[in-house]
Amino acid sequence: MAEAIERWKTEYLPARRRYIYNTQIVGRGGEIPLPQTGGGPTTSYFI
């Protein structure tokens, strides 16, 4: 069982992540947003 789980994590998941990233990001018509750039928020709402 442990060997099957390890194979699933090393063989299936990386390929699945690549597929999702390459087909589902916003820049390619998907719903996953692109990474945000820049620093943290400029307004503090906790003053």
DSSP file (Angstrom, degrees, kcal/mol; ACC not computed):
  #  RESIDUE AA STRUCTURE BP1 BP2  ACC     N-H-->O    O-->H-N    N-H-->O    O-->H-N    TCO  KAPPA ALPHA  PHI   PSI    X-CA   Y-CA   Z-CA
    1    1 A M     >        0   0    0      0, 0.0     4,-2.2     0, 0.0     5,-0.2   0.000 360.0 360.0 360.0 -43.7    0.0    0.0    0.0
    2    2 A A  H  >  +     0   0    0      1,-0.2     4,-2.4     2,-0.2     5,-0.2   0.879 360.0  52.7 -63.1 -37.0    2.8    2.4    0.9
    3    3 A E  H  > S+     0   0    0      2,-0.2     4,-2.4     1,-0.2    -1,-0.2   0.898 108.4  50.3 -65.3 -39.5    4.5    1.7   -2.4
    4    4 A A  H  > S+     0   0    0      2,-0.2     4,-2.3     1,-0.2    -2,-0.2   0.906 111.1  48.5 -64.9 -41.6    1.3    2.5   -4.3
    5    5 A I  H  X S+     0   0    0     -4,-2.2     4,-2.3     2,-0.2    -2,-0.2   0.914 111.3  50.2 -64.8 -42.5    0.9    5.8   -2.5
    6    6 A E  H  X S+     0   0    0     -4,-2.4     4,-2.2     1,-0.2     5,-0.2   0.907 111.1  48.5 -63.7 -41.5    4.5    6.7   -3.2
    7    7 A R  H  X>S+     0   0    0     -4,-2.4     4,-3.0     2,-0.2     5,-0.8   0.899 110.0  52.5 -64.1 -39.4    4.1    6.0   -6.9
    8    8 A W  I  X>S+     0   0    0     -4,-2.3     5,-2.1     1,-0.2     4,-0.7   0.908 112.3  45.4 -62.1 -41.9    0.8    8.0   -7.0
    9    9 A K  I  <5S+     0   0    0     -4,-2.3    -1,-0.2     3,-0.2    -2,-0.2   0.858 121.8  36.2 -70.7 -35.0    2.6   11.0   -5.4
   10   10 A T  I  <5S+     0   0    0     -4,-2.2    -2,-0.2    -5,-0.2    -1,-0.2   0.760 130.0  26.8 -92.6 -25.6    5.7   10.7   -7.6
   11   11 A E  I  X5S+     0   0    0     -4,-3.0     4,-0.7    -5,-0.2    -3,-0.2   0.845 127.4  32.0-104.2 -45.6    4.2    9.7  -11.0
   12   12 A Y  I  X<S+     0   0    0     -5,-0.8     4,-2.4    -4,-0.7     5,-0.2   0.947 113.9  52.4 -82.2 -50.5    0.6   10.9  -11.1
   13   13 A L  H  ><S+     0   0    0     -5,-2.1     4,-2.9     1,-0.2     5,-0.2   0.896 106.7  50.1 -60.9 -46.4    0.6   14.1   -9.1
   14   14 A P  H  > S+     0   0    0      0, 0.0     4,-2.2     0, 0.0    -1,-0.2   0.925 114.6  45.2 -59.8 -41.8    3.4   16.0  -10.9
   15   15 A A  H  X S+     0   0    0     -4,-0.7     4,-2.4     2,-0.2    -2,-0.2   0.896 113.5  50.1 -66.7 -39.2    1.9   15.2  -14.3
   16   16 A R  H  X S+     0   0    0     -4,-2.4     4,-2.8     2,-0.2     5,-0.2   0.911 109.9  50.3 -65.4 -42.5   -1.6   16.3  -13.0
   17   17 A R  H  X S+     0   0    0     -4,-2.9     4,-2.8     2,-0.2     5,-0.2   0.923 111.2  48.9 -61.2 -44.2   -0.2   19.5  -11.6
   18   18 A R  H  X S+     0   0    0     -4,-2.2     4,-2.6    -5,-0.2    -2,-0.2   0.924 112.0  49.0 -60.9 -44.3    1.5   20.3  -14.9
   19   19 A Y  H  X S+     0   0    0     -4,-2.4     4,-1.3     2,-0.2     5,-0.2   0.940 113.3  45.9 -61.1 -48.3   -1.7   19.6  -16.9
   20   20 A I  H  X S+     0   0    0     -4,-2.8     4,-2.7     1,-0.2     3,-0.4   0.929 114.7  47.5 -62.1 -45.3   -3.8   21.7  -14.6
   21   21 A Y  H  X S+     0   0    0     -4,-2.8     4,-0.7     1,-0.2    -1,-0.2   0.907 113.9  47.4 -63.5 -40.5   -1.4   24.6  -14.6
   22   22 A N  H  < S+     0   0    0     -4,-2.6    -1,-0.2    -5,-0.2    -2,-0.2   0.676 125.9  26.9 -76.3 -16.9   -1.0   24.5  -18.4
   23   23 A T  H  < S+     0   0    0     -4,-1.3    -2,-0.2    -3,-0.4    -1,-0.2   0.615 119.9  46.7-119.2 -16.8   -4.7   24.3  -19.1
   24   24 A Q  H  < S+     0   0    0     -4,-2.7     8,-2.6    -5,-0.2     7,-0.7   0.411  75.5 111.6-115.7   2.8   -6.6   26.0  -16.3
   25   25 A I  B ><>S-a   32   0A   0     -4,-0.7     5,-2.6    -5,-0.2     3,-2.0  -0.439  76.6-112.9 -77.0 156.6   -4.8   29.3  -15.6
   26   26 A V  G > 5S+     0   0    0      6,-2.5     3,-1.9     1,-0.3    -1,-0.1   0.852 114.2  62.9 -56.5 -39.6   -6.6   32.6  -16.4
   27   27 A G  G 3 5S+     0   0    0      1,-0.3    -1,-0.3     5,-0.2    -2,-0.0   0.674 109.5  41.8 -62.7 -15.6   -4.2   33.4  -19.2
   28   28 A R  G < 5S-     0   0    0     -3,-2.0    -1,-0.3     0, 0.0    -2,-0.2   0.036 131.0 -86.2-120.1  25.2   -5.3   30.3  -21.0
   29   29 A G  T < 5S+     0   0    0     -3,-1.9    -3,-0.2     1,-0.2    -2,-0.1   0.542  91.4 117.7  88.0   7.3   -9.0   30.5  -20.4
   30   30 A G  S   <S-     0   0    0     -5,-2.6    -1,-0.2     2,-0.2    -5,-0.2  -0.113  70.0-115.2 -95.1-164.8   -9.1   28.8  -17.1
   31   31 A E  S    S+     0   0    0     -7,-0.7    -6,-0.2    -3,-0.1    -5,-0.1   0.502  77.9 102.7-113.0  -8.4  -10.1   29.8  -13.6
   32   32 A I  B    S-a   25   0A   0     -8,-2.6    -6,-2.5   -12,-0.1    -5,-0.2  -0.680  72.5-127.1 -80.4 122.3   -6.8   29.6  -11.6
   33   33 A P        -     0   0    0      0, 0.0     3,-0.1     0, 0.0    -2,-0.1  -0.295  21.9-107.7 -69.2 153.0   -5.5   33.2  -11.2
   34   34 A L        -     0   0    0      1,-0.1     0, 0.0    -9,-0.0     0, 0.0  -0.389  50.3 -80.9 -71.8 156.9   -2.0   34.1  -12.2
   35   35 A P        -     0   0    0      0, 0.0     2,-0.3     0, 0.0    -1,-0.1  -0.282  47.7-120.4 -59.6 144.1    0.5   34.7   -9.3
   36   36 A Q        -     0   0    0     -3,-0.1     2,-0.3     2,-0.0     0, 0.0  -0.617  25.2-152.6 -85.5 146.4    0.4   38.1   -7.8
   37   37 A T        +     0   0    0     -2,-0.3     2,-0.1     2,-0.0    -1,-0.0  -0.758  48.3  45.3-113.7 164.1    3.4   40.4   -7.9
   38   38 A G  S    S-     0   0    0     -2,-0.3    -2,-0.0     0, 0.0     0, 0.0  -0.397  83.6 -60.4 100.3-178.4    4.5   43.1   -5.6
   39   39 A G        -     0   0    0      1,-0.2     3,-0.1    -2,-0.1    -2,-0.0   0.087  67.2 -61.2 -88.3-159.3    4.6   43.5   -1.9
   40   40 A G  S    S-     0   0    0      1,-0.2    -1,-0.2     2,-0.0     0, 0.0  -0.022  76.3 -55.6 -76.4-174.7    2.0   43.4    0.8
   41   41 A P        -     0   0    0      0, 0.0    -1,-0.2     0, 0.0     3,-0.0  -0.302  37.2-149.5 -65.8 148.7   -1.0   45.6    1.2
   42   42 A T  S    S+     0   0    0     -3,-0.1     2,-0.5     1,-0.1    -2,-0.0   0.593  80.0  64.3 -94.6 -12.4   -0.4   49.4    1.3
   43   43 A T  S    S-     0   0    0      2,-0.0     2,-0.6     0, 0.0    -1,-0.1  -0.948  70.9-149.7-115.2 130.3   -3.4   50.1    3.5
   44   44 A S        -     0   0    0     -2,-0.5     3,-0.4     1,-0.1    -2,-0.0  -0.877  10.8-174.9 -99.4 121.6   -3.7   48.8    7.1
   45   45 A Y  S    S+     0   0    0     -2,-0.6    -1,-0.1     1,-0.2    -2,-0.0   0.378  74.3  72.5 -92.8   3.2   -7.3   48.2    8.1
   46   46 A F              0   0    0      1,-0.2    -1,-0.2     0, 0.0    -2,-0.0   0.014 360.0 360.0-109.6  27.4   -6.3   47.3   11.7
   47   47 A I              0   0    0     -3,-0.4    -1,-0.2     0, 0.0    -2,-0.1   0.461 360.0 360.0 -84.3 360.0   -5.3   50.7   13.0
